[in-house]
Amino acid sequence: MRTKGKIREFDLDQRRRLDFVKRVRDLGFSLDDVKGLIFRPGLVDVNFADRIFDGIVIRKRDLAQLETCLSKVRTGALSVIDLDKAFRPSES
């Protein structure tokens, strides 16, 4: 539905779904991954679920490593200049 000013309006369920999509996309998952979770919830196969799970594990590990590096920067134990050398994200 759109307003007179052509602005799209969403009901509560639509907003929740859009928020979910945005959050999952912000975590780095593809739109196809999000579609699979939303539109095939009862049909998600084990391989698909494993791939999503593995992606979450990798992101959590990367965030923990980045958190450690930034803590070192805050205490002066690591230079901001060397931050990119210290933070090595996991290979996806």
CYANA upper distance limits for C-alpha pairs under 8 A (distance plus 0.5 A):
  1 MET  CA      8 ARG  CA      6.27
  1 MET  CA      9 GLU  CA      6.00
  1 MET  CA     10 PHE  CA      7.60
  2 ARG  CA      6 LYS  CA      5.74
  2 ARG  CA      7 ILE  CA      5.68
  2 ARG  CA      8 ARG  CA      4.76
  2 ARG  CA      9 GLU  CA      6.09
  3 THR  CA      7 ILE  CA      5.73
  3 THR  CA      8 ARG  CA      6.95
  3 THR  CA      9 GLU  CA      7.52
 10 PHE  CA     14 GLN  CA      6.09
 10 PHE  CA     15 ARG  CA      6.44
 11 ASP  CA     15 ARG  CA      6.71
 12 LEU  CA     16 ARG  CA      6.68
 13 ASP  CA     17 ARG  CA      6.72
 14 GLN  CA     18 LEU  CA      6.62
 15 ARG  CA     19 ASP  CA      6.51
 16 ARG  CA     20 PHE  CA      6.64
 17 ARG  CA     21 VAL  CA      6.70
 18 LEU  CA     22 LYS  CA      6.61
 19 ASP  CA     23 ARG  CA      6.61
 20 PHE  CA     24 VAL  CA      6.64
 21 VAL  CA     25 ARG  CA      6.47
 21 VAL  CA     34 VAL  CA      6.91
 22 LYS  CA     26 ASP  CA      6.45
 23 ARG  CA     27 LEU  CA      6.88
 24 VAL  CA     28 GLY  CA      7.33
 24 VAL  CA     29 PHE  CA      6.51
 24 VAL  CA     34 VAL  CA      7.43
 25 ARG  CA     29 PHE  CA      5.50
 25 ARG  CA     30 SER  CA      6.88
 25 ARG  CA     31 LEU  CA      7.46
 25 ARG  CA     34 VAL  CA      7.99
 27 LEU  CA     59 ARG  CA      8.24
 29 PHE  CA     33 ASP  CA      6.65
 29 PHE  CA     34 VAL  CA      7.51
 30 SER  CA     34 VAL  CA      6.97
 31 LEU  CA     35 LYS  CA      6.57
 32 ASP  CA     36 GLY  CA      6.60
 33 ASP  CA     37 LEU  CA      6.88
 33 ASP  CA     52 ILE  CA      8.26
 34 VAL  CA     38 ILE  CA      6.70
 35 LYS  CA     39 PHE  CA      6.07
 35 LYS  CA     40 ARG  CA      7.98
 36 GLY  CA     40 ARG  CA      5.72
 36 GLY  CA     41 PRO  CA      7.56
 36 GLY  CA     44 VAL  CA      7.41
 37 LEU  CA     41 PRO  CA      5.85
 37 LEU  CA     44 VAL  CA      7.55
 40 ARG  CA     44 VAL  CA      6.31
 44 VAL  CA     48 PHE  CA      6.81
 44 VAL  CA     49 ALA  CA      7.11
 45 ASP  CA     49 ALA  CA      6.81
 46 VAL  CA     50 ASP  CA      6.44
 47 ASN  CA     51 ARG  CA      6.63
 48 PHE  CA     52 ILE  CA      6.84
 49 ALA  CA     53 PHE  CA      6.54
 50 ASP  CA     54 ASP  CA      6.45
 51 ARG  CA     55 GLY  CA      6.67
 52 ILE  CA     56 ILE  CA      6.84
 53 PHE  CA     57 VAL  CA      6.83
 54 ASP  CA     58 ILE  CA      6.73
 55 GLY  CA     59 ARG  CA      6.69
 55 GLY  CA     92 SER  CA      7.81
 56 ILE  CA     60 LYS  CA      6.62
 57 VAL  CA     61 ARG  CA      6.72
 58 ILE  CA     62 ASP  CA      6.65
 58 ILE  CA     90 SER  CA      6.88
 58 ILE  CA     92 SER  CA      7.64
 59 ARG  CA     63 LEU  CA      6.58
 60 LYS  CA     64 ALA  CA      6.66
 61 ARG  CA     65 GLN  CA      6.73
 61 ARG  CA     90 SER  CA      8.07
 62 ASP  CA     66 LEU  CA      6.61
 62 ASP  CA     88 ARG  CA      8.43
 62 ASP  CA     89 PRO  CA      5.80
 62 ASP  CA     90 SER  CA      6.73
 63 LEU  CA     67 GLU  CA      6.46
 64 ALA  CA     68 THR  CA      6.75
 65 GLN  CA     69 CYS  CA      6.80
 65 GLN  CA     87 PHE  CA      7.20
 65 GLN  CA     88 ARG  CA      8.48
 65 GLN  CA     89 PRO  CA      8.26
 66 LEU  CA     70 LEU  CA      6.60
 66 LEU  CA     87 PHE  CA      6.54
 67 GLU  CA     71 SER  CA      6.61
 68 THR  CA     72 LYS  CA      6.88
 69 CYS  CA     73 VAL  CA      6.88
 69 CYS  CA     78 LEU  CA      7.83
 69 CYS  CA     83 LEU  CA      7.27
 69 CYS  CA     86 ALA  CA      7.27
 69 CYS  CA     87 PHE  CA      7.03
 70 LEU  CA     74 ARG  CA      6.69
 70 LEU  CA     83 LEU  CA      8.29
 71 SER  CA     75 THR  CA      6.86
 72 LYS  CA     76 GLY  CA      6.53
 72 LYS  CA     77 ALA  CA      5.35
 72 LYS  CA     78 LEU  CA      5.63
 73 VAL  CA     77 ALA  CA      6.40
 73 VAL  CA     78 LEU  CA      5.14
 73 VAL  CA     79 SER  CA      6.27
 73 VAL  CA     80 VAL  CA      6.68
 73 VAL  CA     83 LEU  CA      8.22
 74 ARG  CA     78 LEU  CA      8.47
 78 LEU  CA     82 ASP  CA      7.23
 78 LEU  CA     83 LEU  CA      7.48
 79 SER  CA     83 LEU  CA      6.86
 80 VAL  CA     84 ASP  CA      8.45
 82 ASP  CA     86 ALA  CA      6.78
 83 LEU  CA     87 PHE  CA      6.53
 84 ASP  CA     88 ARG  CA      7.89
